[in-house]
Structure formats: C-alpha cells, structure tokens
C-alpha cells in the first residue's frame, strides 16, 4: 500500500480522531473508506432527479398542465 500525506483543518482532524476512537478503527482506515465512497460515485451525486434539480423547480413560468392537457401535446405526437 502506498503512503500519502495530507493537510487537514483542525476541525477535520478532531472529527477524524473522534470517529476513529468511537469505532475502534485507525484514522487511515476511515480516510480510505471515505475516499473509496467518494470516488465510487464518479462525480455523480446520489439522489432523485428532483433532489438534484430542486434549485430549478418552480423557476420557469408557464402553464401548470403541460404534462396532462392533451391539447397542449398535439404538436408533439401525443
């Protein structure tokens, strides 16, 4: 296994030490697990589409029945 060195803000070091002590694990193991979890998502945040776009919900004005009013869908092959 390779060794790396990193700098942590004091608050993260305190939290890391606390979690390590509570779980009976080494700090290295906790950091390895956290990195594994973070890197396993390939930059994709977990959650529903609504969770990921919540800041956009309601930001566009228009008719509220676009998905249910068949007259509005005629041009689109429905």
PDB file of N, CA, C and O in Angstrom:
ATOM      1  N   UNK A   1       0.845  -1.169   0.000  1.00  0.00           N
ATOM      2  CA  UNK A   1       0.000   0.000   0.000  1.00  0.00           C
ATOM      3  C   UNK A   1       0.894   1.238   0.000  1.00  0.00           C
ATOM      4  O   UNK A   1       1.917   1.274   0.685  1.00  0.00           O
ATOM      5  N   UNK A   2       0.507   2.236  -0.762  1.00  0.00           N
ATOM      6  CA  UNK A   2       1.247   3.491  -0.836  1.00  0.00           C
ATOM      7  C   UNK A   2       0.865   4.394   0.346  1.00  0.00           C
ATOM      8  O   UNK A   2      -0.225   4.278   0.906  1.00  0.00           O
ATOM      9  N   UNK A   3       1.764   5.272   0.701  1.00  0.00           N
ATOM     10  CA  UNK A   3       1.522   6.250   1.762  1.00  0.00           C
ATOM     11  C   UNK A   3       1.387   7.628   1.143  1.00  0.00           C
ATOM     12  O   UNK A   3       2.169   8.007   0.270  1.00  0.00           O
ATOM     13  N   UNK A   4       0.384   8.383   1.602  1.00  0.00           N
ATOM     14  CA  UNK A   4       0.245   9.769   1.178  1.00  0.00           C
ATOM     15  C   UNK A   4       0.205  10.648   2.428  1.00  0.00           C
ATOM     16  O   UNK A   4      -0.061  10.173   3.532  1.00  0.00           O
ATOM     17  N   UNK A   5       0.468  11.899   2.234  1.00  0.00           N
ATOM     18  CA  UNK A   5       0.395  12.874   3.320  1.00  0.00           C
ATOM     19  C   UNK A   5      -0.606  13.934   2.913  1.00  0.00           C
ATOM     20  O   UNK A   5      -0.632  14.366   1.761  1.00  0.00           O
ATOM     21  N   UNK A   6      -1.435  14.354   3.868  1.00  0.00           N
ATOM     22  CA  UNK A   6      -2.369  15.418   3.556  1.00  0.00           C
ATOM     23  C   UNK A   6      -2.496  16.362   4.730  1.00  0.00           C
ATOM     24  O   UNK A   6      -2.218  16.004   5.874  1.00  0.00           O
ATOM     25  N   UNK A   7      -2.918  17.564   4.429  1.00  0.00           N
ATOM     26  CA  UNK A   7      -3.122  18.576   5.462  1.00  0.00           C
ATOM     27  C   UNK A   7      -4.609  18.691   5.728  1.00  0.00           C
ATOM     28  O   UNK A   7      -5.412  18.793   4.800  1.00  0.00           O
ATOM     29  N   UNK A   8      -4.971  18.675   7.004  1.00  0.00           N
ATOM     30  CA  UNK A   8      -6.365  18.777   7.404  1.00  0.00           C
ATOM     31  C   UNK A   8      -6.580  20.011   8.260  1.00  0.00           C
ATOM     32  O   UNK A   8      -5.726  20.355   9.076  1.00  0.00           O
ATOM     33  N   UNK A   9      -7.699  20.674   8.084  1.00  0.00           N
ATOM     34  CA  UNK A   9      -8.050  21.719   9.047  1.00  0.00           C
ATOM     35  C   UNK A   9      -8.230  21.060  10.418  1.00  0.00           C
ATOM     36  O   UNK A   9      -8.573  19.881  10.505  1.00  0.00           O
ATOM     37  N   UNK A  10      -8.002  21.808  11.455  1.00  0.00           N
ATOM     38  CA  UNK A  10      -8.054  21.245  12.813  1.00  0.00           C
ATOM     39  C   UNK A  10      -9.392  20.580  13.107  1.00  0.00           C
ATOM     40  O   UNK A  10      -9.431  19.528  13.744  1.00  0.00           O
ATOM     41  N   UNK A  11     -10.490  21.180  12.652  1.00  0.00           N
ATOM     42  CA  UNK A  11     -11.811  20.612  12.939  1.00  0.00           C
ATOM     43  C   UNK A  11     -11.970  19.229  12.325  1.00  0.00           C
ATOM     44  O   UNK A  11     -12.574  18.347  12.934  1.00  0.00           O
ATOM     45  N   UNK A  12     -11.426  19.028  11.110  1.00  0.00           N
ATOM     46  CA  UNK A  12     -11.499  17.698  10.495  1.00  0.00           C
ATOM     47  C   UNK A  12     -10.643  16.691  11.239  1.00  0.00           C
ATOM     48  O   UNK A  12     -11.019  15.527  11.372  1.00  0.00           O
ATOM     49  N   UNK A  13      -9.505  17.133  11.720  1.00  0.00           N
ATOM     50  CA  UNK A  13      -8.645  16.234  12.485  1.00  0.00           C
ATOM     51  C   UNK A  13      -9.341  15.794  13.774  1.00  0.00           C
ATOM     52  O   UNK A  13      -9.286  14.623  14.150  1.00  0.00           O
ATOM     53  N   UNK A  14      -9.985  16.727  14.433  1.00  0.00           N
ATOM     54  CA  UNK A  14     -10.709  16.401  15.662  1.00  0.00           C
ATOM     55  C   UNK A  14     -11.827  15.408  15.367  1.00  0.00           C
ATOM     56  O   UNK A  14     -12.000  14.430  16.094  1.00  0.00           O
ATOM     57  N   UNK A  15     -12.585  15.656  14.306  1.00  0.00           N
ATOM     58  CA  UNK A  15     -13.687  14.743  13.949  1.00  0.00           C
ATOM     59  C   UNK A  15     -13.159  13.377  13.555  1.00  0.00           C
ATOM     60  O   UNK A  15     -13.733  12.354  13.930  1.00  0.00           O
ATOM     61  N   UNK A  16     -12.067  13.352  12.799  1.00  0.00           N
ATOM     62  CA  UNK A  16     -11.458  12.086  12.383  1.00  0.00           C
ATOM     63  C   UNK A  16     -11.002  11.294  13.597  1.00  0.00           C
ATOM     64  O   UNK A  16     -11.255  10.093  13.687  1.00  0.00           O
ATOM     65  N   UNK A  17     -10.334  11.953  14.526  1.00  0.00           N
ATOM     66  CA  UNK A  17      -9.873  11.281  15.743  1.00  0.00           C
ATOM     67  C   UNK A  17     -11.038  10.749  16.568  1.00  0.00           C
ATOM     68  O   UNK A  17     -10.972   9.643  17.104  1.00  0.00           O
ATOM     69  N   UNK A  18     -12.090  11.529  16.667  1.00  0.00           N
ATOM     70  CA  UNK A  18     -13.266  11.115  17.441  1.00  0.00           C
ATOM     71  C   UNK A  18     -13.918   9.883  16.823  1.00  0.00           C
ATOM     72  O   UNK A  18     -14.227   8.920  17.525  1.00  0.00           O
ATOM     73  N   UNK A  19     -14.124   9.914  15.522  1.00  0.00           N
ATOM     74  CA  UNK A  19     -14.754   8.786  14.833  1.00  0.00           C
ATOM     75  C   UNK A  19     -13.873   7.541  14.918  1.00  0.00           C
ATOM     76  O   UNK A  19     -14.373   6.433  15.115  1.00  0.00           O
ATOM     77  N   UNK A  20     -12.580   7.722  14.772  1.00  0.00           N
ATOM     78  CA  UNK A  20     -11.653   6.593  14.867  1.00  0.00           C
ATOM     79  C   UNK A  20     -11.740   5.949  16.248  1.00  0.00           C
ATOM     80  O   UNK A  20     -11.807   4.726  16.368  1.00  0.00           O
ATOM     81  N   UNK A  21     -11.737   6.773  17.277  1.00  0.00           N
ATOM     82  CA  UNK A  21     -11.803   6.261  18.647  1.00  0.00           C
ATOM     83  C   UNK A  21     -13.148   5.568  18.901  1.00  0.00           C
ATOM     84  O   UNK A  21     -13.182   4.489  19.492  1.00  0.00           O
ATOM     85  N   UNK A  22     -14.246   6.175  18.463  1.00  0.00           N
ATOM     86  CA  UNK A  22     -15.582   5.603  18.690  1.00  0.00           C
ATOM     87  C   UNK A  22     -15.760   4.261  17.999  1.00  0.00           C
ATOM     88  O   UNK A  22     -16.441   3.378  18.521  1.00  0.00           O
ATOM     89  N   UNK A  23     -15.151   4.102  16.828  1.00  0.00           N
ATOM     90  CA  UNK A  23     -15.345   2.882  16.038  1.00  0.00           C
ATOM     91  C   UNK A  23     -14.198   1.887  16.180  1.00  0.00           C
ATOM     92  O   UNK A  23     -14.231   0.813  15.581  1.00  0.00           O
ATOM     93  N   UNK A  24     -13.192   2.234  16.962  1.00  0.00           N
ATOM     94  CA  UNK A  24     -12.054   1.338  17.142  1.00  0.00           C
ATOM     95  C   UNK A  24     -11.309   1.083  15.837  1.00  0.00           C
ATOM     96  O   UNK A  24     -10.844  -0.030  15.587  1.00  0.00           O
ATOM     97  N   UNK A  25     -11.199   2.108  15.015  1.00  0.00           N
ATOM     98  CA  UNK A  25     -10.540   1.988  13.714  1.00  0.00           C
ATOM     99  C   UNK A  25      -9.376   2.963  13.656  1.00  0.00           C
ATOM    100  O   UNK A  25      -9.319   3.925  14.421  1.00  0.00           O
ATOM    101  N   UNK A  26      -8.454   2.705  12.745  1.00  0.00           N
ATOM    102  CA  UNK A  26      -7.365   3.651  12.540  1.00  0.00           C
ATOM    103  C   UNK A  26      -7.875   4.828  11.704  1.00  0.00           C
ATOM    104  O   UNK A  26      -8.853   4.719  10.964  1.00  0.00           O
ATOM    105  N   UNK A  27      -7.188   5.932  11.847  1.00  0.00           N
ATOM    106  CA  UNK A  27      -7.544   7.094  11.029  1.00  0.00           C
ATOM    107  C   UNK A  27      -7.351   6.778   9.554  1.00  0.00           C
ATOM    108  O   UNK A  27      -8.123   7.231   8.709  1.00  0.00           O
ATOM    109  N   UNK A  28      -6.316   5.997   9.245  1.00  0.00           N
ATOM    110  CA  UNK A  28      -6.052   5.624   7.846  1.00  0.00           C
ATOM    111  C   UNK A  28      -7.216   4.837   7.262  1.00  0.00           C
ATOM    112  O   UNK A  28      -7.606   5.062   6.116  1.00  0.00           O
ATOM    113  N   UNK A  29      -7.771   3.917   8.040  1.00  0.00           N
ATOM    114  CA  UNK A  29      -8.893   3.110   7.545  1.00  0.00           C
ATOM    115  C   UNK A  29     -10.111   3.989   7.259  1.00  0.00           C
ATOM    116  O   UNK A  29     -10.799   3.798   6.256  1.00  0.00           O
ATOM    117  N   UNK A  30     -10.370   4.935   8.130  1.00  0.00           N
ATOM    118  CA  UNK A  30     -11.516   5.833   7.919  1.00  0.00           C
ATOM    119  C   UNK A  30     -11.305   6.675   6.669  1.00  0.00           C
ATOM    120  O   UNK A  30     -12.235   6.845   5.880  1.00  0.00           O
ATOM    121  N   UNK A  31     -10.114   7.198   6.474  1.00  0.00           N
ATOM    122  CA  UNK A  31      -9.825   8.005   5.286  1.00  0.00           C
ATOM    123  C   UNK A  31      -9.917   7.147   4.032  1.00  0.00           C
ATOM    124  O   UNK A  31     -10.445   7.602   3.017  1.00  0.00           O
ATOM    125  N   UNK A  32      -9.413   5.912   4.077  1.00  0.00           N
ATOM    126  CA  UNK A  32      -9.514   5.002   2.915  1.00  0.00           C
ATOM    127  C   UNK A  32     -10.972   4.750   2.566  1.00  0.00           C
ATOM    128  O   UNK A  32     -11.355   4.813   1.398  1.00  0.00           O
ATOM    129  N   UNK A  33     -11.781   4.465   3.574  1.00  0.00           N
ATOM    130  CA  UNK A  33     -13.209   4.204   3.322  1.00  0.00           C
ATOM    131  C   UNK A  33     -13.911   5.443   2.763  1.00  0.00           C
ATOM    132  O   UNK A  33     -14.727   5.338   1.847  1.00  0.00           O
ATOM    133  N   UNK A  34     -13.594   6.600   3.309  1.00  0.00           N
ATOM    134  CA  UNK A  34     -14.218   7.839   2.835  1.00  0.00           C
ATOM    135  C   UNK A  34     -13.824   8.121   1.387  1.00  0.00           C
ATOM    136  O   UNK A  34     -14.665   8.516   0.579  1.00  0.00           O
ATOM    137  N   UNK A  35     -12.556   7.919   1.061  1.00  0.00           N
ATOM    138  CA  UNK A  35     -12.106   8.134  -0.321  1.00  0.00           C
ATOM    139  C   UNK A  35     -12.738   7.121  -1.271  1.00  0.00           C
ATOM    140  O   UNK A  35     -13.145   7.469  -2.379  1.00  0.00           O
ATOM    141  N   UNK A  36     -12.818   5.887  -0.838  1.00  0.00           N
ATOM    142  CA  UNK A  36     -13.440   4.848  -1.666  1.00  0.00           C
ATOM    143  C   UNK A  36     -14.890   5.213  -1.966  1.00  0.00           C
ATOM    144  O   UNK A  36     -15.336   5.118  -3.110  1.00  0.00           O
ATOM    145  N   UNK A  37     -15.615   5.627  -0.948  1.00  0.00           N
ATOM    146  CA  UNK A  37     -17.018   6.022  -1.123  1.00  0.00           C
ATOM    147  C   UNK A  37     -17.130   7.231  -2.047  1.00  0.00           C
ATOM    148  O   UNK A  37     -17.958   7.241  -2.958  1.00  0.00           O
ATOM    149  N   UNK A  38     -16.315   8.232  -1.821  1.00  0.00           N
ATOM    150  CA  UNK A  38     -16.354   9.447  -2.628  1.00  0.00           C
ATOM    151  C   UNK A  38     -16.020   9.156  -4.085  1.00  0.00           C
ATOM    152  O   UNK A  38     -16.701   9.644  -4.987  1.00  0.00           O
ATOM    153  N   UNK A  39     -14.997   8.380  -4.320  1.00  0.00           N
ATOM    154  CA  UNK A  39     -14.549   8.105  -5.690  1.00  0.00           C
ATOM    155  C   UNK A  39     -15.437   7.096  -6.417  1.00  0.00           C
ATOM    156  O   UNK A  39     -15.385   7.006  -7.643  1.00  0.00           O
ATOM    157  N   UNK A  40     -16.243   6.342  -5.690  1.00  0.00           N
ATOM    158  CA  UNK A  40     -17.109   5.355  -6.331  1.00  0.00           C
ATOM    159  C   UNK A  40     -18.274   5.988  -7.078  1.00  0.00           C
ATOM    160  O   UNK A  40     -18.917   5.331  -7.896  1.00  0.00           O
ATOM    161  N   UNK A  41     -18.548   7.247  -6.805  1.00  0.00           N
ATOM    162  CA  UNK A  41     -19.677   7.925  -7.451  1.00  0.00           C
ATOM    163  C   UNK A  41     -19.298   8.575  -8.769  1.00  0.00           C
ATOM    164  O   UNK A  41     -20.180   9.044  -9.488  1.00  0.00           O
ATOM    165  N   UNK A  42     -18.047   8.620  -9.104  1.00  0.00           N
ATOM    166  CA  UNK A  42     -17.588   9.227 -10.362  1.00  0.00           C
ATOM    167  C   UNK A  42     -18.174  10.617 -10.580  1.00  0.00           C
ATOM    168  O   UNK A  42     -18.509  10.985 -11.706  1.00  0.00           O
ATOM    169  N   UNK A  43     -18.295  11.379  -9.514  1.00  0.00           N
ATOM    170  CA  UNK A  43     -18.802  12.747  -9.632  1.00  0.00           C
ATOM    171  C   UNK A  43     -20.309  12.831  -9.692  1.00  0.00           C
ATOM    172  O   UNK A  43     -20.857  13.929  -9.787  1.00  0.00           O
ATOM    173  N   UNK A  44     -20.998  11.702  -9.640  1.00  0.00           N
ATOM    174  CA  UNK A  44     -22.461  11.693  -9.689  1.00  0.00           C
ATOM    175  C   UNK A  44     -22.992  11.725  -8.269  1.00  0.00           C
ATOM    176  O   UNK A  44     -22.667  10.863  -7.452  1.00  0.00           O
ATOM    177  N   UNK A  45     -23.804  12.718  -7.985  1.00  0.00           N
ATOM    178  CA  UNK A  45     -24.381  12.822  -6.659  1.00  0.00           C
ATOM    179  C   UNK A  45     -25.572  11.878  -6.550  1.00  0.00           C
ATOM    180  O   UNK A  45     -26.408  11.830  -7.452  1.00  0.00           O
ATOM    181  N   UNK A  46     -25.658  11.131  -5.461  1.00  0.00           N
ATOM    182  CA  UNK A  46     -26.817  10.259  -5.299  1.00  0.00           C
ATOM    183  C   UNK A  46     -28.073  11.084  -5.027  1.00  0.00           C
ATOM    184  O   UNK A  46     -27.989  12.189  -4.493  1.00  0.00           O
ATOM    185  N   UNK A  47     -29.202  10.561  -5.385  1.00  0.00           N
ATOM    186  CA  UNK A  47     -30.466  11.243  -5.131  1.00  0.00           C
ATOM    187  C   UNK A  47     -31.354  11.211  -6.358  1.00  0.00           C
ATOM    188  O   UNK A  47     -30.921  10.857  -7.454  1.00  0.00           O
ATOM    189  N   UNK A  48     -32.593  11.585  -6.151  1.00  0.00           N
ATOM    190  CA  UNK A  48     -33.547  11.612  -7.252  1.00  0.00           C
ATOM    191  C   UNK A  48     -33.279  12.820  -8.140  1.00  0.00           C
ATOM    192  O   UNK A  48     -32.519  13.717  -7.777  1.00  0.00           O
ATOM    193  N   UNK A  49     -33.906  12.828  -9.293  1.00  0.00           N
ATOM    194  CA  UNK A  49     -33.766  13.971 -10.193  1.00  0.00           C
ATOM    195  C   UNK A  49     -34.257  15.239  -9.502  1.00  0.00           C
ATOM    196  O   UNK A  49     -33.657  16.303  -9.653  1.00  0.00           O
ATOM    197  N   UNK A  50     -35.344  15.128  -8.746  1.00  0.00           N
ATOM    198  CA  UNK A  50     -35.863  16.305  -8.042  1.00  0.00           C
ATOM    199  C   UNK A  50     -34.844  16.788  -7.012  1.00  0.00           C
ATOM    200  O   UNK A  50     -34.631  17.993  -6.875  1.00  0.00           O
ATOM    201  N   UNK A  51     -34.213  15.860  -6.287  1.00  0.00           N
ATOM    202  CA  UNK A  51     -33.197  16.261  -5.320  1.00  0.00           C
ATOM    203  C   UNK A  51     -32.072  17.040  -6.003  1.00  0.00           C
ATOM    204  O   UNK A  51     -31.595  18.048  -5.483  1.00  0.00           O
ATOM    205  N   UNK A  52     -31.661  16.560  -7.164  1.00  0.00           N
ATOM    206  CA  UNK A  52     -30.545  17.182  -7.868  1.00  0.00           C
ATOM    207  C   UNK A  52     -30.922  18.498  -8.541  1.00  0.00           C
ATOM    208  O   UNK A  52     -30.053  19.333  -8.794  1.00  0.00           O
ATOM    209  N   UNK A  53     -32.213  18.693  -8.835  1.00  0.00           N
ATOM    210  CA  UNK A  53     -32.633  19.904  -9.542  1.00  0.00           C
ATOM    211  C   UNK A  53     -33.577  20.767  -8.713  1.00  0.00           C
ATOM    212  O   UNK A  53     -34.284  21.618  -9.254  1.00  0.00           O
ATOM    213  N   UNK A  54     -33.589  20.547  -7.412  1.00  0.00           N
ATOM    214  CA  UNK A  54     -34.514  21.274  -6.539  1.00  0.00           C
ATOM    215  C   UNK A  54     -34.384  22.792  -6.682  1.00  0.00           C
ATOM    216  O   UNK A  54     -35.377  23.512  -6.576  1.00  0.00           O
ATOM    217  N   UNK A  55     -33.174  23.276  -6.920  1.00  0.00           N
ATOM    218  CA  UNK A  55     -32.987  24.721  -7.063  1.00  0.00           C
ATOM    219  C   UNK A  55     -33.639  25.261  -8.335  1.00  0.00           C
ATOM    220  O   UNK A  55     -33.867  26.466  -8.447  1.00  0.00           O
ATOM    221  N   UNK A  56     -33.939  24.390  -9.287  1.00  0.00           N
ATOM    222  CA  UNK A  56     -34.577  24.812 -10.536  1.00  0.00           C
ATOM    223  C   UNK A  56     -36.094  24.691 -10.487  1.00  0.00           C
ATOM    224  O   UNK A  56     -36.791  25.368 -11.242  1.00  0.00           O
ATOM    225  N   UNK A  57     -36.614  23.840  -9.611  1.00  0.00           N
ATOM    226  CA  UNK A  57     -38.058  23.602  -9.538  1.00  0.00           C
ATOM    227  C   UNK A  57     -38.785  24.912  -9.257  1.00  0.00           C
ATOM    228  O   UNK A  57     -38.481  25.618  -8.295  1.00  0.00           O
ATOM    229  N   UNK A  58     -39.745  25.217 -10.112  1.00  0.00           N
ATOM    230  CA  UNK A  58     -40.538  26.430  -9.951  1.00  0.00           C
ATOM    231  C   UNK A  58     -39.878  27.685 -10.485  1.00  0.00           C
ATOM    232  O   UNK A  58     -40.387  28.785 -10.271  1.00  0.00           O
ATOM    233  N   UNK A  59     -38.770  27.547 -11.168  1.00  0.00           N
ATOM    234  CA  UNK A  59     -38.067  28.738 -11.641  1.00  0.00           C
ATOM    235  C   UNK A  59     -38.512  29.173 -13.034  1.00  0.00           C
ATOM    236  O   UNK A  59     -38.086  30.220 -13.523  1.00  0.00           O
ATOM    237  N   UNK A  60     -39.361  28.379 -13.673  1.00  0.00           N
ATOM    238  CA  UNK A  60     -39.828  28.698 -15.019  1.00  0.00           C
ATOM    239  C   UNK A  60     -41.331  28.936 -14.957  1.00  0.00           C
ATOM    240  O   UNK A  60     -42.066  28.172 -14.333  1.00  0.00           O
ATOM    241  N   UNK A  61     -41.775  29.997 -15.606  1.00  0.00           N
ATOM    242  CA  UNK A  61     -43.201  30.291 -15.630  1.00  0.00           C
ATOM    243  C   UNK A  61     -43.831  29.693 -16.874  1.00  0.00           C
ATOM    244  O   UNK A  61     -43.212  29.661 -17.937  1.00  0.00           O
ATOM    245  N   UNK A  62     -45.049  29.224 -16.741  1.00  0.00           N
ATOM    246  CA  UNK A  62     -45.774  28.659 -17.864  1.00  0.00           C
ATOM    247  C   UNK A  62     -47.006  27.929 -17.371  1.00  0.00           C
ATOM    248  O   UNK A  62     -47.283  27.917 -16.172  1.00  0.00           O
ATOM    249  N   UNK A  63     -47.741  27.324 -18.276  1.00  0.00           N
ATOM    250  CA  UNK A  63     -48.941  26.595 -17.872  1.00  0.00           C
ATOM    251  C   UNK A  63     -48.586  25.445 -16.934  1.00  0.00           C
ATOM    252  O   UNK A  63     -47.557  24.789 -17.099  1.00  0.00           O
ATOM    253  N   UNK A  64     -49.439  25.214 -15.962  1.00  0.00           N
ATOM    254  CA  UNK A  64     -49.157  24.161 -14.987  1.00  0.00           C
ATOM    255  C   UNK A  64     -49.653  22.789 -15.445  1.00  0.00           C
ATOM    256  O   UNK A  64     -49.409  21.790 -14.769  1.00  0.00           O
ATOM    257  N   UNK A  65     -50.350  22.729 -16.588  1.00  0.00           N
ATOM    258  CA  UNK A  65     -50.927  21.461 -17.024  1.00  0.00           C
ATOM    259  C   UNK A  65     -50.232  20.880 -18.267  1.00  0.00           C
ATOM    260  O   UNK A  65     -50.858  20.142 -19.029  1.00  0.00           O
ATOM    261  N   UNK A  66     -48.978  21.197 -18.474  1.00  0.00           N
ATOM    262  CA  UNK A  66     -48.285  20.758 -19.688  1.00  0.00           C
ATOM    263  C   UNK A  66     -48.223  19.238 -19.819  1.00  0.00           C
ATOM    264  O   UNK A  66     -48.255  18.724 -20.937  1.00  0.00           O
ATOM    265  N   UNK A  67     -48.137  18.523 -18.733  1.00  0.00           N
ATOM    266  CA  UNK A  67     -47.996  17.072 -18.826  1.00  0.00           C
ATOM    267  C   UNK A  67     -49.337  16.347 -18.832  1.00  0.00           C
ATOM    268  O   UNK A  67     -49.370  15.138 -19.064  1.00  0.00           O
ATOM    269  N   UNK A  68     -50.443  17.044 -18.586  1.00  0.00           N
ATOM    270  CA  UNK A  68     -51.738  16.373 -18.507  1.00  0.00           C
ATOM    271  C   UNK A  68     -52.753  16.854 -19.536  1.00  0.00           C
ATOM    272  O   UNK A  68     -53.722  16.146 -19.811  1.00  0.00           O
ATOM    273  N   UNK A  69     -52.562  18.012 -20.100  1.00  0.00           N
ATOM    274  CA  UNK A  69     -53.514  18.571 -21.048  1.00  0.00           C
ATOM    275  C   UNK A  69     -53.145  18.095 -22.457  1.00  0.00           C
ATOM    276  O   UNK A  69     -52.160  18.551 -23.037  1.00  0.00           O
ATOM    277  N   UNK A  70     -53.944  17.178 -22.997  1.00  0.00           N
ATOM    278  CA  UNK A  70     -53.653  16.590 -24.308  1.00  0.00           C
ATOM    279  C   UNK A  70     -53.654  17.629 -25.429  1.00  0.00           C
ATOM    280  O   UNK A  70     -52.939  17.466 -26.417  1.00  0.00           O
ATOM    281  N   UNK A  71     -54.438  18.682 -25.293  1.00  0.00           N
ATOM    282  CA  UNK A  71     -54.467  19.726 -26.319  1.00  0.00           C
ATOM    283  C   UNK A  71     -53.088  20.384 -26.451  1.00  0.00           C
ATOM    284  O   UNK A  71     -52.707  20.791 -27.548  1.00  0.00           O
ATOM    285  N   UNK A  72     -52.356  20.491 -25.380  1.00  0.00           N
ATOM    286  CA  UNK A  72     -51.032  21.106 -25.420  1.00  0.00           C
ATOM    287  C   UNK A  72     -49.988  20.164 -26.018  1.00  0.00           C
ATOM    288  O   UNK A  72     -48.914  20.607 -26.425  1.00  0.00           O
ATOM    289  N   UNK A  73     -50.301  18.860 -26.071  1.00  0.00           N
ATOM    290  CA  UNK A  73     -49.340  17.881 -26.555  1.00  0.00           C
ATOM    291  C   UNK A  73     -49.559  17.515 -28.024  1.00  0.00           C
ATOM    292  O   UNK A  73     -48.775  16.745 -28.577  1.00  0.00           O
ATOM    293  N   UNK A  74     -50.583  18.034 -28.662  1.00  0.00           N
ATOM    294  CA  UNK A  74     -50.905  17.653 -30.048  1.00  0.00           C
ATOM    295  C   UNK A  74     -49.725  17.869 -31.002  1.00  0.00           C
ATOM    296  O   UNK A  74     -49.477  17.041 -31.878  1.00  0.00           O
ATOM    297  N   UNK A  75     -49.012  18.957 -30.839  1.00  0.00           N
ATOM    298  CA  UNK A  75     -47.896  19.249 -31.739  1.00  0.00           C
ATOM    299  C   UNK A  75     -46.747  18.255 -31.559  1.00  0.00           C
ATOM    300  O   UNK A  75     -45.878  18.156 -32.426  1.00  0.00           O
ATOM    301  N   UNK A  76     -46.732  17.532 -30.465  1.00  0.00           N
ATOM    302  CA  UNK A  76     -45.605  16.664 -30.143  1.00  0.00           C
ATOM    303  C   UNK A  76     -45.925  15.181 -30.369  1.00  0.00           C
ATOM    304  O   UNK A  76     -45.219  14.317 -29.851  1.00  0.00           O
ATOM    305  N   UNK A  77     -46.948  14.886 -31.111  1.00  0.00           N
ATOM    306  CA  UNK A  77     -47.252  13.498 -31.468  1.00  0.00           C
ATOM    307  C   UNK A  77     -48.081  12.756 -30.449  1.00  0.00           C
ATOM    308  O   UNK A  77     -48.206  11.535 -30.542  1.00  0.00           O
ATOM    309  N   UNK A  78     -48.651  13.441 -29.485  1.00  0.00           N
ATOM    310  CA  UNK A  78     -49.461  12.744 -28.468  1.00  0.00           C
ATOM    311  C   UNK A  78     -50.921  12.792 -28.836  1.00  0.00           C
ATOM    312  O   UNK A  78     -51.759  12.263 -28.106  1.00  0.00           O
TER     313      UNK A  78
END
